[in-house]
Structures are given as structure tokens and as C-alpha cells.
Amino acid sequence: MKVLIVGGGGREHAIAVSMKKSRRVEQIYCVPGNAGIAGIAECNPSIGVMEFDKIISYAREKAVDLVFVAPDDPLVGGLVDALQAAGFRTFGPDQKAAVLEGSKAFSKDLMKKYHIPTAAYETFDASEEALRYLETARMPIVLKADGLALGKGVLICNTLEEARAGVKEIMEDKHFGSAGNRMVVEEFMTGREVSVLSFVDGRTIKPMTSAQDHKRAKDGDQGLNTGGMGNFSPSPFYTEEVDAFCKKYIYQPTVDAMAAEGRPFKGVIFFGLMLTPEGPKVLEYNARFGDPEAQVVLCRMKNDIMDVVDACI
């Protein structure tokens, strides 16, 4: 079969390498792709991930059998819906399901409603309200831009002064663009941070192996949160006990909650977890393979990835 991968980073290279190993894949295309991917696939660097009409035209031109949408922006923007409407078999959540990553306020409200363990939080649409709340909040505290910010819309503030500056940066100066129109203020959790990616078919969830990234800049984790500066797998802190707890109280409940909300999720759910003294809690959801997590998880996968992708669809 012929497969088109949408995306152009290290994550997409890892997906392409996995696809290349599949006994069922004869040709891989990628838009826009990159130099690494070009070694194993035909890339078209002139097409961007948000150019939906061009992607559909290219998929038609190459007569592809499946499109794998990898990045967050096109998933949240509805590329899967557009491709499916054009008749293409597509891997990734539709727009209604991708809101799990597209809005932190939505995901926090979902966890609260369905009793999925996460940090206490409040949501604000106006900076004045957020600033009033922070006057009586306990420090350190976490500020999160509601929308997509390339994994960087999170500020950890140790003092009230830092928190005030963070509100200005996110909601007033729009450092993260429209992602900062709404903001989530969250209690600061301590513990080990672990990532678990999972395949989902709308009802069933199959977690992959654990991974852990090097998250904050500067020696001693003194700097800002980043999108991830490297990764390793498995995490030595993700024990069998942690796995059993997460399967019972986090993974399956999340899939069931999305289905109950009329937003059945098909694709990859990324669970960002904090292993706190009170037990594992959800830091965040992503609606796709993580980057850099995909690079360390996919190379350990023994299944044929196309068999799993087919089962999810």
C-alpha cells in the first residue's frame, strides 16, 4: 500500500522508519518532509501541514491508500475530517476528538467531570480575574496557555511577582498568540514526570512503553519548560504498580469519557503523567505521537505498525 505522512520533524521521521519496516507498505510520501525522511520517502517540501486543499490534491495525485496525520495543528484544525470527507482512509483523531489537546480547559474539565486524577486548577478568560486569584494562591504555581503553543505554553512561577509577569506574558502580551486568550492556573505538582503513548480505536486502548524526557532548560532544571530536549525509554520510575493504577484510573476512563461526550477518539493519545506522592496524576494530554517521545518508543515497537494503525481506524 501507499502511505502519505503529514509532518516534517523528527517524529515524522520515526513514523516513516516504522512504516518502511512494514511488510504491507510499498511506497511512502511525506509533506513537507525533511532531509532525513527524504532518504526513505518521496517528500514534497512545497506543501505545508495546514494547506488542506493541497494535501488532498497531492494524496489524489499519488493515489495513496492511507494518510497518517502526525502534528497537532492540522489535527486540531480538522485535517482528518477534510481527508475523510474526500474519501481517504486516515489515521488520527477528528477535530471533535483532537480538542483533547487543542484546549487545556476542555481536558481539565473532562478530567474533573469523570474523576480522572489531575492537579487542582482554575480557568480564566480575563487577565484581571487571573491576577485577583493569584493574590491568594499558593506558590509555586503553573500557568498554561489554553491552546496549542508548540509544547511551550507552560510557565512555572515560584513567586507572586513571576506569576503576575506570566499572566502579562500569556494573556496580555500574547507571547503564545491566540493560545493565550484563555489560561489555566494549576497547582504545582512534584514528582517524576513520565510519558505514555497509547493506541486507541474509540473504545479500546493499548498503551505503548513508557518514556521520559529532559524537560526544563539549564542545568539543575532551573530554566523554562521546553518542548522536550531529548528522551529515553523505558522510564525506570514507571513500575508495574504505576501501570496498573493508570490503566484502571486514567487510560481507560479517558477513552470512555471521550466516547461519553460524543467525541470518540481514534489515533494516539499521549498521557503526560506526574508520579506524585499521592499517586499518578495527568499533567496533560496530547492527541498524537509526542516529539521527541516517538523517536524512542517507535524504534522499540515489535508489531507491524500498519496492523495497529488499521485496527485503530
C-alpha positions in Angstrom: 0.0 0.0 0.0 0.9 3.6 -0.5 1.1 5.9 2.6 1.2 9.7 2.9 2.6 11.1 6.2 1.8 14.7 7.1 4.5 16.5 9.0 8.2 17.3 8.8 10.0 16.7 12.1 11.9 14.0 14.0 8.6 12.5 15.0 7.6 12.1 11.4 11.0 10.6 10.5 10.4 8.0 13.3 7.0 7.2 11.9 8.4 6.9 8.3 11.1 4.5 9.5 8.5 2.3 11.2 6.3 2.4 8.1 9.3 1.4 6.0 9.7 -1.8 8.1 6.1 -2.8 7.4 5.6 -5.7 5.1 2.5 -4.0 3.8 3.9 -0.6 2.8 5.4 -0.3 -0.7 5.7 3.5 -1.0 5.9 6.4 1.4 5.2 10.0 0.7 5.6 12.9 3.1 4.5 16.6 3.1 6.5 18.7 3.7 9.0 16.0 5.0 12.7 16.7 5.8 16.2 15.7 4.7 16.1 12.5 6.9 12.7 11.4 5.6 13.8 12.1 2.0 16.2 9.1 2.3 13.2 6.7 2.6 10.2 8.5 1.2 9.2 10.9 -1.6 8.8 14.4 0.0 7.1 17.5 -1.2 8.5 20.4 0.8 6.3 22.9 -1.0 3.2 21.8 0.8 2.6 22.9 4.4 0.8 20.9 7.1 -2.1 23.5 7.2 -2.6 23.6 3.4 -5.5 21.1 3.5 -6.6 21.5 -0.2 -3.0 21.0 -1.4 -2.6 17.9 0.8 -5.8 16.4 -0.5 -4.8 17.1 -4.1 -1.4 15.6 -3.5 -3.0 12.5 -1.9 -5.2 12.1 -5.0 -2.3 12.6 -7.4 -0.3 9.9 -5.7 -3.4 7.6 -5.2 -2.4 6.9 -1.6 -4.2 4.2 0.4 -3.8 5.9 3.8 -2.9 9.3 5.2 -1.2 9.5 8.6 -1.6 13.0 10.2 1.1 13.4 12.8 1.3 17.1 14.1 -1.1 18.8 16.5 -2.0 21.9 14.4 -3.6 20.1 11.5 -5.3 17.6 13.8 -6.9 20.3 15.9 -7.7 22.2 12.7 -9.7 19.4 11.2 -7.4 17.8 8.5 -8.6 14.3 9.4 -12.2 15.4 8.8 -11.3 17.0 5.4 -9.4 13.9 4.3 -12.2 11.6 5.3 -14.7 13.7 3.5 -12.5 13.4 0.4 -12.6 9.6 0.7 -9.2 8.9 2.2 -8.6 6.4 4.9 -6.9 8.5 7.6 -5.1 7.9 10.9 -5.6 10.4 13.6 -8.4 11.9 15.7 -11.1 14.0 14.0 -11.5 17.7 15.1 -14.1 16.9 17.8 -11.7 14.4 19.5 -8.5 16.4 18.9 -9.8 19.1 21.3 -8.4 16.9 24.0 -5.1 18.6 23.1 -6.5 21.7 21.5 -7.9 23.1 24.7 -6.3 22.6 28.1 -9.5 24.0 29.7 -11.6 21.3 27.9 -9.2 18.5 29.0 -9.1 19.7 32.6 -12.9 20.0 32.8 -13.1 16.5 31.3 -10.8 15.1 34.0 -12.8 16.8 36.7 -16.1 15.6 35.4 -15.0 12.0 35.1 -12.8 11.9 38.2 -9.5 11.3 36.4 -6.7 12.2 38.8 -5.1 15.6 37.9 -3.9 18.8 39.6 -6.4 21.3 41.1 -7.0 24.2 38.7 -9.0 27.3 37.7 -9.7 28.7 34.2 -9.6 32.4 33.3 -10.8 34.4 30.3 -9.6 37.7 31.6 -6.2 38.7 33.0 -7.8 40.8 35.8 -9.6 37.8 37.2 -6.4 35.7 37.0 -4.4 38.3 38.8 -7.0 38.6 41.6 -6.9 34.8 42.0 -3.1 34.7 42.2 -3.1 37.2 45.2 -4.3 34.4 47.5 -2.9 31.3 45.6 -0.1 29.1 47.0 3.3 29.4 45.2 4.9 27.8 43.2 2.1 27.7 40.6 1.7 26.7 37.0 0.2 28.9 34.2 -0.9 27.3 31.0 -2.0 28.9 27.8 -5.2 27.1 26.8 -4.5 26.5 23.2 -1.6 25.0 21.1 1.8 26.5 21.8 4.3 24.0 20.4 4.7 22.4 23.8 6.0 25.7 25.3 2.9 27.5 26.6 3.5 26.5 30.2 5.1 28.7 32.9 6.2 27.5 36.3 6.1 30.5 38.7 7.9 30.4 42.0 6.8 33.8 43.3 3.7 36.1 43.0 5.9 38.5 41.0 6.7 35.8 38.5 3.1 34.8 38.3 2.0 38.3 37.6 4.6 38.6 34.9 3.4 35.3 33.5 -0.2 36.4 33.2 1.0 39.5 31.3 3.1 37.4 29.0 0.4 34.9 28.2 -2.9 36.9 28.3 -1.8 40.5 27.6 1.3 40.4 25.5 0.1 37.2 23.7 3.6 35.7 23.7 1.9 32.4 22.6 -0.6 34.1 20.3 -4.3 33.2 20.4 -3.4 30.2 22.6 -3.3 32.7 25.5 -6.9 34.0 25.0 -7.8 31.7 27.9 -5.5 30.5 30.6 -5.5 27.6 33.1 -3.9 28.2 36.5 -2.9 24.9 38.1 -1.4 23.7 41.4 2.3 22.8 41.2 2.8 19.1 41.4 6.1 17.4 42.4 7.4 14.0 41.4 8.8 12.2 38.4 7.4 13.1 35.0 6.6 10.2 32.7 5.1 10.0 29.2 3.0 7.1 28.0 1.7 6.9 24.4 -1.2 4.7 23.5 -3.1 3.4 20.5 -6.9 4.0 20.7 -9.8 2.7 18.4 -12.6 4.8 20.1 -13.3 2.1 22.7 -10.1 0.1 23.4 -6.8 1.4 24.5 -3.4 -0.2 24.1 -0.6 1.6 25.9 2.9 1.6 24.5 6.1 1.6 26.6 6.9 4.5 28.9 9.3 7.3 28.1 10.8 10.2 29.9 12.1 13.5 28.5 14.6 16.1 29.6 12.1 18.9 30.1 13.4 22.1 31.6 16.3 24.2 30.2 19.5 24.9 32.1 21.5 22.7 34.5 19.6 21.5 37.5 16.2 22.1 35.8 16.4 25.9 36.6 15.1 27.1 33.2 11.9 27.4 31.3 9.8 24.4 30.3 10.6 23.3 26.8 9.0 21.0 24.2 11.4 18.3 25.2 15.2 18.3 24.7 15.8 14.5 24.3 14.2 11.4 25.6 14.8 7.9 26.9 12.7 4.7 27.2 11.6 3.0 29.3 11.3 5.2 32.4 12.7 3.4 35.5 10.0 5.1 37.6 7.1 3.6 35.6 6.6 0.4 37.6 4.1 -2.4 37.2 2.1 -0.9 40.1 2.0 2.5 38.4 1.0 0.9 35.2 -1.9 -1.0 36.8 -3.1 2.2 38.5 -3.0 4.2 35.3 -4.8 1.6 33.3 -7.6 1.5 35.8 -8.0 5.1 36.8 -6.5 7.1 33.9 -6.2 5.4 30.5 -9.5 3.6 30.0 -11.5 6.2 31.9 -10.2 8.9 29.4 -11.2 6.8 26.4 -14.6 6.2 28.0 -15.1 9.9 28.9 -14.4 11.0 25.3 -16.9 8.4 24.0 -19.5 9.5 26.5 -19.0 13.2 25.4 -19.8 12.2 21.8 -16.1 12.6 20.8 -14.8 9.1 20.3 -11.1 9.2 20.0 -9.2 7.2 17.3 -5.5 7.5 17.0 -2.8 8.1 19.5 -3.4 9.6 23.0 -0.2 10.8 24.7 -0.5 10.8 28.5 1.8 13.2 30.3 1.9 11.9 33.9 3.3 13.2 37.1 4.1 10.5 39.7 3.2 12.5 42.8 3.5 11.3 46.4 -0.3 10.8 46.3 -0.1 8.7 43.1 0.0 9.3 39.4 -1.8 12.3 38.0 -2.4 13.6 34.5 -0.3 16.7 33.6 -1.6 16.9 30.0 -3.0 15.1 27.1 -1.7 15.2 23.5 -3.7 13.9 20.6 -0.8 12.5 18.7 2.7 10.9 18.9 4.9 13.1 21.1 8.1 14.6 19.7 10.7 13.5 20.9 8.8 10.5 22.5 8.0 8.9 19.1 11.8 8.6 18.4 12.5 6.4 21.4 9.2 4.5 21.5 8.6 3.5 17.9 12.1 2.0 17.5 11.2 -0.4 20.3 7.9 -1.5 18.8 7.9 -5.1 17.6 4.5 -5.1 15.9 4.0 -4.1 12.3 2.8 -0.5 12.7 0.3 -0.8 9.9 -1.5 -3.7 11.6 -2.0 -1.4 14.6 -3.0 1.6 12.5 -5.6 -0.5 10.7 -7.0 -1.8 14.0 -7.4 1.8 15.3 -9.2 3.0 12.2 
